[in-house]
Amino acid sequence: MNRYFLGALVAVLAVLLLSACATRAPEAPQAGSTPQAGSTPQAGSTQFPVEVTPPGGQPVRVERAPQRIVSLSPSSTEVLFAIGAGGQVVAVDEQSTYPSQAPRTQLSGFTPNVEAIAGYAPDLVVASNDIAGVVGGLRSAGVPVLLLPSPTELSGAYTEIELLGKATGHVEQAGALVERMRGEIEQLIADTPRPDEPLSYYHELDPTLYSANSQTFIGSIYAHFGLRNIADGVPDPTAGYPQLSAESVLAADPDLIFLADTECCGQDAAAVAARPGWGELTAVREGNVVPLDDDIASRWGPRVVDLVRAVSEAVTAAVDPAAVDLPQPR
């Protein structure tokens, strides 16, 4: 594998995990996880200027409550609307498919163009990657950039939500969102039965068998349920997203298969069962092939609660098949 291809693969997979497929139509808000349309910051909610320090990054100074936010991160877009900052957002990238009222544009977080971004006259830009020197380019133009990379665990997601609240003047709303998410997730995990022996699972990103190991954010979600990831230990040149072989999946014979490629690639239980030899896998034979919403399975925003719920229901169904019906993709 040459250096160019490896670098491109890492970047593409990072975008995939953060934002899923760009071709999907904007989604309608779902009951129970509908972001707020947003409003301007309340007086006294945050005293500006503020200094915000992203995990592992440099402090970012925001002089005044931002009124023209550009988001190049689908996860951050969802958070901004969920904490009431949606009214301050003037543009989001092409991958930000949720919520439906987000001002979606042709801006790209994967191939960012400093001039195009600056054309929206932002007073704050939120990004997940510093690709093509976009952070330095915008900061040279006097635009503060809050770089929030994909977290590797839930605590990191909570921290980044709170940072967005501080940077936008919605500290209380962000704190309330984190408290609600943490409470719902902890309850779901506590209510999920544990088998005597850990269940194994395979998480599929696409039909070419790219997966996510336990060092990634998605892997950390499964770890909360005591599941064993068959991607762990697989040679991994892509920083957490190894490509498995059909032979290795068949040999591992996972108890659960989670499909995060239902919408982008049309995968479902029938498609998995039709693959050579896969019909004999334990997960297929016992009906434990679980379709996931591709976007929800790749973002760290407020809808991660829905992902945790889907995993909880799948584990419960595997332990007690009569307990629940497996979720269908939204």
C-alpha angles and dihedrals in degrees: 000000000000123000094250094051092046092051092048092048093052091050094046092048091048090054091045093053093045100043112007120209119358094207097069119110117245111278127237115238114270124228112262095020104055112145118227117252089234139225138214115287116279117246110267094014090112129006108225139245094055132178116219122190116199118212107283091355141103124273115271118208118212109193099196140002103293116241099175110050123174116197120200092175122078091206092052091046090057091048094049091056093042093055094048098259095113092104089062094053114099100172140010131189124267092259094057097100097159136102100027093227094059109117096246117196140169091267112128130214089194098051101019121190114207094203093050092050093046088052088076090060093232123191090195132022122195117201139166099207136035094222120166091001093290093150094054092042094053095042089052086057090053096256116134112228123202107204111201112176122198108283121232096220142019094264089060091052091052090050093052092049089053090048090054089050092052094045094050102039097256103110097141094047092049091049091050091050092051091048092051094046093047092049095048094045095047090049093050092050093046092049095050114099119237120219121225089251122038114258117236123224144187120211112201122206097178140349091267085071102250108160141175124249128213093271091071130080093253090048090053090056092057091045090063087067094050093248122158115231114220089202092067111105094020112129104269121194091159102068100253104345109087125178112236126205123235087242092056092050091049091048092049092049096199121215091218133031119197116197116207091170101069097113103030095044108017096244121161140148092283093051091050092048090052093059113105108275095353094105088074095055115116092236091053097044093048096044096248099134103123122201114212132193101257094221097045089050092055106043134077098209131107094297090068083092087068090052092050089049091052091051091046092052092047093051091046090050091050092051095040112015092192094055104079145358114247114250120255122222115268 
